[in-house]
Structures are given as structure tokens and as C-alpha cells.
Amino acid sequence: MEFSVWLAFFAAAWAISLSPGAGAIAAMSSGLNHGFRRGYFTTFGLVLGILTQIVFVGAGLGALIAASSLGFAIVKWLGVAYLVYLGVQQWRAPARPMVAETGEGAVTRRQLVLRGWAINAVNPKGTVFLLAVVPQFLDLHAPLAKQYAVIGATLMFTDLVVMAGYTVLAARVLSALRSERHLKLLNKTFGSLFIAAGALLATFKRAA
């Protein structure tokens, strides 16, 4: 991949990372409920989910999923169900500022990573997007594995930076609201956003 091509993709990667979506909602939700240091583990999961998508696309599995009505439907409805599940969990979350780092009922770092991974990995919109965008930056006459590695590293970097911003925003700004009424409202707001993201995904159709 030539440097000028990479610069174009680097700019596109920022646009991709900054665009509001389920990942941004998850990052802010984790920042609100767990603080930055613990909540940021959700971003590690989101990044792993992106890398999983890139591996699928690079191996040709993404094209198979996008082309198969059944495969696409299975992945899509898994993603819808998971986002709605997260929304219901957030809606019903107790009105308390930031879960303690340790103690009964605390969400583990591994759980946060798995949550983030599932959000991005089980999302056919990401697969279709990568299938549509990534080939424009590939040199088909050069080794593809190295190019996919560069693309993955670029997306990983931009997402780590952008999601850090979303997480710290929620941890430092929204968590300053301490009243039970405000915390309940925030939980219901984020819960509704997760459910809305799931509903939006439910309307997504594969390319003809």
C-alpha cells in the first residue's frame, strides 16, 4: 500500500471511528457506569471485534455472509438481539454512580471486553461496509495479507483514540450527575439508544 493511499484510508478511518453508532454508545455507557480506567476495556473489545471483521473479510468469509441470505440473517438478528439485550440491561441498571472496582456484582474487565467484541463482531453492517470500502484501497497486485494488516492497525489506532474520548466524556462529565433521578435518566437514555441501534440494525438489508 502506497503512502498516499494509506493517508486517504487514514482519513477515512477517522470518519468511520467518529461516526455515532453502537460502539460509541457502548464506550459512553461503560465510562458512565465504570469510570474511564475500567470502562475503557470495552474499547479493547470493540477493537477486537473490528479485527475479527477484517479477518472475515480478508479470508473471504465476509463475502459469503453478505451473499448468503440465511447467513446474513443469522448474523444480523444475533446482533439485533444482543443490542436489545444490552439496552434492557442498561434501562434496568440501578441508579448508582460507577460500579466499584471490586466487590460483588462488579462487572469484570473480561466481561467488558467480551461485550465490546460482540457489539462489533456480530454486526453485518460492518462486514458490508468493509467489503465496500476496503477494496478501494487495496493493491491487488501486492500481497494482501500485509495490506489487511495495515488496514487493521489503522482502524485499531483510530478507534482506540476516538473511543477513549467517548469513554472519558461519559466518565468525567456525565458521571458528575450524582442525583438518583439523573442517574436513572442517563441509564434509560443509554438503554434506549442501544435498543434504537438494534432496531436500526433490524432494518438493514444486504446488498443485492
N, C-alpha and C positions, 0 to 999 in steps of 0.2 A: 504494500500500500504506500503510494507516494505521500510525501508530507503534506502537499496541498490538499489531497483527497482526505487525509486524516483530519486536517484543520476544518474542513467542511463538515465531516462527521462529528468532530468535537463540538462544533456549534450546534448541530442537530441534537446531540446528546444532552446538552444543557436544556434545550427546549423540551425534550422528552421528559427529563427529570423534573423540571419546574411545573409541567402541566399538572393541574389538580387531578387526583384520582384516588383509588383505594389505598395506594401506597402512602400518599400524603396524609390521608385520614388516619391510617394506622400509626404513622410516625407521631402525629399530633396527639392521638389518643394515648399512646404509650408515654409520651412526655408528660401529659396531664396526670396520668394515673400512677406513674412510677418514677418520675423525675428524669433528668437527662441521662445520668450515668447508667441506670438500669434500662430505661426506655429505649436507649439507642441500640440495644441488642435487637430490637425489632428491625432496624435498618439493616443489620447484618443478614437477617433472614430475607429481607426484601432483595438484597443484592444477590444472595444465593439463588433466589427464585429467578432473577433475570438471567443469571449464568446458566441455570437449568434450561430456560427457554432457548438461549443461544446454542446450547449443546443439541437440543432437539432440532432446531433449525439447521444447524451445521451438519447433523447426521442424516438429515432428510426426514426425520420423524415429524417435524412441524408441518411439512408439505402433506404428509399422509393424513395428519389430523385435520388439516384445513380442507383436504379433498374429500374426506370421508364424512358423510352426513351423520352416521352413528357416532364415530369417534369425536367429531366436533361437538355434537350434542351432549355426550357424556362429560367431556371436559367443561363445557360451558355451564351445565347445570350443577356440576360439582362446585364450580366457582361461585355460582349464584347462591347455592345452599350455604357455603362457608361464609360468605359476606353477610347474609341474613342472620346466620348464627352469631357472628361477631356483633352485629347490630343489636340483637336481642340481649346478648350478654352485657353490652355497654349500657343499654337502656335500663337494665335491671341492677346495674352496679351500685353498691352502697355509696352514699354521699359522704366520702371521706377524702381528704387531700393526700394524695400519694401513698401508695401501699408501702409499708415498711420494708427495708432491705431484707430482713429475715423475719421468721415467725410463721405461725400457722396461717394458711390462706394466702401467703405471698406468692406471686407468680414468679417462677424461676426464669433465669436467663435463657435456658434451653427452650422453655415454652414460648418465650417471646421470639426467639429465632425461628422456631417452627411455625409460629403464627405468621411472621413476615414472609417466610419461604412459601407457605401455602397460598398466600394472597397473590403473589406474582407468578408462581409456578402453574397454578390451576387457573389460568386466565387466557382463553383463546384469543382475546383481543391483542395480547402481547405477541402471540405466535403469528397472527395475521400481519400485525404491524412490522415485525422483524422480517417476515417474508417479503413484504412490500418495500421496505426501506433499505435494509442491509445490502441486498444485491446491487443497488445503485453505487455502492462504494467499494465493491469488490473488483479485483483484477482477476478475471477467470483464467488468465494465463500464468498466474503466480500461485504458489502453494496456498490453499485456502485455510488450512489449519492455523497458520501464523496470522493471517488476516482476521480470522474469527477471534483469535486470542487478543489481538489489539483492540478489536471492537468491544469484546467483553471487558477488558481492562478499562477502556474509556468510559463505558456505561457504568462500571463499578465505581470509578472515581467520582463522576458527576453525581451519582445517586448518593454516595456516602456524604458528599458535601451538602447537597440540597436537603436531604432528609435530616441531616444534623440541624439545619436551620429550622425545619418544621418542628423537630423534637424540642429544641431549646426554646422556641417560641411558646409552645404549649407549657413547657416546664417552668419557664420564668415569668411568663405573662399571665396565661390563663390560670395557673395554679395559685396566683396571688389572690384569687377569689376564694375566700375561705368559708363563706356562709353556706349552710346546708342547702338553702334554696338555689344558690348559684351553682353549686356543685351538681345538684340534681339536674338542673337545666343543661349544664355542659354535658353530662353523661347522656341525657336524652338527645341532645343535639348531635353528638358523635354517633350515637346508636342509630339515629335517623339517617345520618349521612352514609353509614355502612349499608343500611337497608336500601337506600336510594341507589347506591353504587351497584348493589346486587340486582335491583330492578332494571337499571340501565343495561347491565350485562345480559339480562334475560332477553332484552330486545335486540341484542347484537346478532347479526347473521353472517355466516361465512360468505366469502366472495364466490360469485357464480363461476 
